[in-house]
């Protein structure tokens, strides 16, 4: 068991920025995919800030249901955030579709 924990810790240290997909530590909370933009804003009030927000566009999903084709458009937005964590300041891109966090991009150090 102890050996497995050491291997896991070393693997996470090597992966570094890809850890962002699991979530962003924010005080006692985590920012994770599936959360609403409102929830993310509330958590950021504790540990960071939104640097910028941009409208990326719309994503259209089409589905054929027999003879009927259904198209669903989703508004896509991207936020760039600054978070104080792990003794430093890090920036992340967050992607939202229809107000739901769908992707956390890789981090980089920022000031």
C-alpha positions as CSV (number, residue, x, y, z in Angstrom):
1,X,0.0,0.0,0.0
2,X,2.7,2.4,1.0
3,X,4.7,1.6,-2.2
4,X,1.5,2.3,-4.3
5,X,1.1,5.8,-2.7
6,X,4.7,6.6,-3.4
7,X,4.3,5.6,-7.1
8,X,1.1,7.7,-7.3
9,X,2.8,10.7,-5.8
10,X,5.8,10.5,-8.2
11,X,3.5,10.1,-11.2
12,X,1.5,13.2,-10.2
13,X,4.7,15.2,-9.8
14,X,5.9,14.1,-13.2
15,X,2.6,15.0,-14.9
16,X,2.4,18.4,-13.4
17,X,0.0,20.5,-15.5
18,X,-2.1,17.7,-16.7
19,X,-3.4,17.4,-13.1
20,X,-5.7,20.4,-14.0
21,X,-8.2,18.0,-15.6
22,X,-8.9,16.5,-12.2
23,X,-9.7,19.9,-10.7
24,X,-8.2,23.1,-9.3
25,X,-7.6,23.4,-5.6
26,X,-9.3,26.6,-4.3
27,X,-9.1,27.1,-0.6
28,X,-11.0,24.1,0.9
29,X,-12.8,23.4,-2.4
30,X,-12.1,22.0,-5.8
31,X,-13.2,23.5,-9.1
32,X,-14.1,20.6,-11.3
33,X,-15.8,19.9,-14.7
34,X,-19.6,19.8,-14.4
35,X,-19.9,22.9,-12.2
36,X,-21.9,25.9,-13.2
37,X,-20.2,29.2,-14.0
38,X,-21.9,30.7,-10.9
39,X,-20.4,28.0,-8.6
40,X,-16.9,28.6,-10.2
41,X,-17.3,32.4,-9.6
42,X,-18.2,31.8,-6.0
43,X,-15.2,29.6,-5.4
44,X,-12.8,32.0,-7.2
45,X,-13.9,34.7,-4.7
46,X,-11.8,32.8,-2.1
47,X,-8.7,32.0,-4.0
48,X,-8.3,33.9,-7.3
49,X,-9.9,36.0,-10.0
50,X,-11.1,35.9,-13.6
51,X,-8.5,37.6,-15.8
52,X,-10.7,37.6,-18.9
53,X,-13.9,36.1,-20.5
54,X,-14.4,35.6,-24.1
55,X,-17.2,34.2,-26.3
56,X,-15.6,31.4,-28.3
57,X,-18.7,30.7,-30.5
58,X,-21.3,28.0,-30.6
59,X,-21.0,24.3,-30.9
60,X,-23.7,22.4,-32.9
61,X,-24.4,18.8,-32.3
62,X,-26.6,17.0,-34.8
63,X,-28.3,13.7,-34.2
64,X,-30.4,11.7,-36.6
65,X,-33.5,10.3,-35.0
66,X,-34.9,8.1,-37.8
67,X,-35.9,10.6,-40.6
68,X,-35.7,13.6,-38.3
69,X,-32.4,15.5,-37.8
70,X,-32.1,17.4,-34.5
71,X,-29.6,20.1,-34.2
72,X,-28.6,21.5,-30.8
73,X,-26.5,24.7,-30.5
74,X,-24.5,25.4,-27.4
75,X,-22.9,28.7,-26.4
76,X,-19.1,28.2,-25.7
77,X,-17.2,30.6,-23.5
78,X,-13.6,30.6,-22.3
79,X,-12.4,32.2,-19.1
80,X,-8.8,32.7,-18.1
81,X,-8.4,32.6,-14.4
82,X,-5.6,33.4,-11.9
83,X,-5.5,31.2,-8.7
84,X,-3.3,31.3,-5.7
85,X,-2.4,27.7,-4.8
86,X,0.6,25.5,-3.8
87,X,2.5,28.5,-2.7
88,X,2.3,30.3,-6.1
89,X,0.0,31.9,-8.6
90,X,-1.2,29.9,-11.6
91,X,-3.3,30.7,-14.6
92,X,-5.8,28.3,-16.2
93,X,-8.1,28.4,-19.2
94,X,-11.6,27.2,-18.4
95,X,-14.1,26.2,-21.1
96,X,-17.9,26.5,-20.5
97,X,-20.7,25.2,-22.6
98,X,-24.1,26.7,-21.8
99,X,-22.8,27.8,-18.4
100,X,-21.3,24.4,-17.4
101,X,-17.6,23.9,-17.0
102,X,-16.6,21.3,-19.6
103,X,-12.8,21.5,-19.7
104,X,-9.9,22.8,-17.5
105,X,-6.8,23.5,-19.6
106,X,-3.2,23.1,-18.5
107,X,-1.8,25.5,-16.0
108,X,1.1,27.9,-16.2
109,X,2.8,30.1,-13.6
110,X,1.6,33.7,-13.8
111,X,1.9,36.9,-11.8
